């Protein structure tokens, strides 16, 4: 439905094209949904794509299972698959990266070829680094000190505030807010002990010097006593 919608389709089936030039170049791709002018315009063989918005997935050629909701979302995607972009111009420059998620207007704008990246928040650009996660409005945001808790993350990427073992039993995890002062206290005590050891060494050295000084005085006195008595020479001339 729309001028040039599915214009060149040959064997693709189960496609929906609504809007001017939607799925215009589609050839063999099937099970695609394109709603909006130029949505999935360049798609040739990509399948199971959802493009909703003007220019959504416009440059997609053979990428499949992408979901783009918003004007120009995933617009530059060519062969990347399993990407999700929600928001106007979300993931605008991702070309062949796969399994990326961008939520928010212009989110993920720095992603081009990375895989498995997550960008959440308007204008959260992220970085072209695979297996990464970027969330806006967290850094430097204030929280109530009375109710704040430490957030934990496990190897599966699950977030929570309570640690459990393999059997689901609660376990205690040292809080960074508490462990840091303790570490500082331990270091302070270590330095205090070192200072005490140095002070003891200095005191022992001073005692040794004092003893040496006493010995030197005794030797000097003995040398004075051992000197020959002065002799008087009488000249009878």
Buried (B, 14 or more C-beta within 10 A) or exposed (E): EBEBBBEEBEEBEEBBBBBBBBBBBBEBBBBBBBBBBBBBBBBBBBBBBBBBBBBBBBBBBBBBBBBBBBBBBBBBBBBBBBBBBBBBBBBBBBBBBBBBBBBBBBBBBBBBBBBBBBBBBBBBBBEBBBEBBBEBEEEEEEEEEEEEEEEEEEEEEEEEEEEEEEEEEEEEEEEEEEEEEEEEEEEEEEEEEEEEEEEEEEEEEEEEEEEEEEEEEEEEEEEEEEEEEEEEEEEEE
